[in-house]
Amino acid sequence: MSTLLGHPLFLFVTLLIVLPLASALGVYCLRRKGNLDEETLKDFGVVQAATLTLLGLLIGFSFSNAVGHYDQRKDTESEEANAIGTELLRVDLLTPANAAVARKELINYLDLRIEFYQIRDKEKLALLDKETALSQARLWKVIQNETQLAITPATSLVASGMNDVINTQGYTQAAWIKHFPPSAWILLIAISLICNILIGYGSHSKKGNKVYLFILPAIISIALTMVADIGSPRGGMIRIEPQNLQLLKASLPPAGV
């Protein structure tokens, strides 16, 4: 399940195969049992409509949940850019030696944060996380060196800004970990299967063209894939671009200036 959710295209192909098979199963059951009589068909229609309505509500809720997580990831990216940009200005309040070291390390840290949003490979991501933690430690070491010389309002301001830089990275990490629970996905797909079985079973005729039975499975597949794509920060086509971080990088003067 985690593999399917991490790669929405795989999920789409799987659903596009499984859901029509569920409709075909409903048609098969109908052919074995025979056409429903008029009274039974009315009662069955109520159950079918209620189930489809429930599925629509669940997909809508799932979509809203995924969009909420997407927006949160976008917000944390802009917060990171603001924190790093502010700290790049504040480090000039340090002594010249510490200011030069801090600025160089902050620019390196900015590159690491841009790469975080663009990388997909899990092994490379693990290495990037380690390098990010080391960079944060080096930045905090500069602040410690400065405070050992003297504690002034300026050094307190720089220390507060560095704390914001580190905190916003933690908020970003937490936002990217959040996702729709796999157990909820299992229930959602199970209800989708049941709905398609009911659609097939509710066919008025045992014979004839059943092409229309593939319309609902296709629509459900597209809807669920879009939810999975939005909720998958690295595996899907809908991704967060580090636009604010890249703009900050572009606004920095060339090295040596």
N, C-alpha and C positions, 0 to 999 in steps of 0.2 A: 504493500500500500504506500509506504514512504517513497518507493521508487516511482510509482505512478504519479503521486502528488508532486514530487520534485521535478518531474518531466511531464508537463501537461499534454504535450503532443502524444505521448504514450497512452495517457489517460483517455484522450479523445479517440484514438484508434480502438482501444479496448472497449470503450462504451459503444462505439459505433458498430462493434461486432456483437457484444453481449445483449444490448437492449433490443435490437431487432429479433434476436433469437428468443428473447422473452416474449415478444409479441407473437412470434411464430408458435411458441409453446401454448399461448392462449388460444390461438386458432386451432391447434391440434387437439386441445382439450374440448373445444367446441364441437369439432367434427366427431370426436368419440362420443360425446354426450347427445349431440343433436341441437338444433336451433332452440333458443329460449322462447317460451310462449310469451304472449303479450304482457300478461300481468307480471311475470317474473322479470321480463325485460325492463319494465318500469322501475321495479325495486332495484334491479341491478344498476340501472342508470343513475339512481340516487347515490349508491355506494361508489360507483365509478367517478361521478362528478365530485363527490366529497374528497375522494382520494387524490384526484388530480389537483383540486384546489389546495389541499394540504401540501402537495409536492411543490406547487407554485409558491406558496408562502415560505416553505423551507428554503427553496432556491433563492428567493428574494432576501431572506434573512442572511443566508450564507454570503450572498453578494455584498450586502451591506457590511457584514463583518470583515470581508476581505478588503473592501475599499477603505474601511476604517484603519486597518493595519497598514495599508499602502500609504494613506495620508500621514500616518504617524511616522513612517520611515522617511517620507519627504520632509516632514517638519524637523526631525532630528538632524537631517543632513544640513539644512539651513542653519540650525543652531550650532552645529559643529563649525561651519564656515565663519559664523559671527564670532564664536569664542576664539578661534585661531587667529582671525584677522585682528581682533582687539588685542590679543596677547602679543602679536607681532609689533604693535605700536607701543605697548607697555614695556617691552624688554629694553627699549632705549633708555629707560629710567635706571637701568642697572649700570654698574661700572663698565667701562668700555670693553674690558676683556671678557667679562661674563655676558655682556650684551651681544658680543659677536658670536660667542659659542651658542647662546640661546637662540639667536636668530637663525643660524645655520641649522641647528637641530630642529627648529620649528618648521623650516622649509622642507627638511627631510620628512618630518612627521606629516606635513600636508600632502606630500607625494604618497605616503603610505595610506592615508585616508582616502585619497582619490582612487588608489588601486583597490581598496576594499570594496568599492561599489562596482568595479569592473571585472573582478576576478570571479571565476566559476568553479575552478578545480578545488576540491575539498582539501587536498594535501597542500596545495599552494596557499590556501586560505589559512590553514593551521600555522604554517611558517610565517605568514604575514601577521597573524595575531601575536606570535612570539616577538617578532621584530617591533611591532607597535608597542608592546609592553616594555621592551628594552628602551625604545625611544622615549617613552613617558618617564622611565626611571632616570634617563640621562638628563631630561629637562628638569625634573624635580631636583636632581643633584646640583644643577646650576643655581637653583633658588636656595638650596641649603648653603652652598658656598657663599652666596651673597649675604644671607642672613648672619653668617658667622662673622662677617666684617662689621655689619651694623644693621640694626632693625629700625627702619624708618617708615613713615607713611608710604613712601614710594615702593619699598620692598614688599610691604604688606599688600599694596595694590597689585604688584606683579605676581605675588604668590596666590592671591585670590583669582587672578585671571588664569593662572596655570591650573588651579583647581577646577575652574570651569571647563578648560580644555579637556582635562581627564574625565570629568563627570559626563560631559556631552558624548564622549566616545562610549562610555558605559551605557548611556541611555539609548544610543544607536544600536549597540550590541543587543540590548534587551528587546528593542523594537523588531529587529531582524529575526530574533528567535521565536517571536510570537507567530502562531499559525492556527488555522482551524484544526481542532483535534481529529486524529485519524479515526477514532471511534465514531465521531459525528459523521465523518465521511462515509463510513461503512453503513450507518443507518440511512443516510441520504441516498446512497446508491441502492440499498435494499428496497427502499420505498419506490425508487425509480423503476426497479425491476418489477415490483408488484403492479405499478401503474400500467406498465407496458403489457403485462400478462392480462390485466383486466381489459385493456383496449382490444387485444386480440380475441379474448373470450367474448367480448361484447359485440363482435361483428354480427351483423344481421343475417349474413348468408354464409353458408359453409363453402360455397364455391364462388368463383369470380375473381376479379382483379383485387389483390390485397396490397398493391403498391402504396396506398395511402397509409398503411400501417407503419411504414418506415419514416413517415414525416415526424411524428412525435419523438421517436428515438433519436432522430437526427437533431431536433431542436433541443432536447434534454442534454444530449452529448455536447452540443455547442455551449449551452448555458453553464454546465458543470465544468467544462474545460476552461471557460473564461474566468470562473470563480477560482479555480486552481491556479490559473496563470497569474492572476492578480495577487494571489496569496503566496506565490512562489517567487521570492526575491531574485533567485539566481537561475532557476531552471526554465522559466517561461520567456515569452517574447516581450511582455510588458515589464519593463525594468526601471529602477530608479537611477537616473543619471545624476552624477555629482556636479550639477551645473554651478551651484554656488561656490563649491570648493575650486572648481576649474576657473571660475571668474576671479576668485581670490588669487589663484596661482598666476593668472595672466596679468593681474594688476601689480604684481611685485616687480620692482626694478631688476634689470639683469644683474647677474653676479658680478661683483666688483664695483658696482655703481654706488 
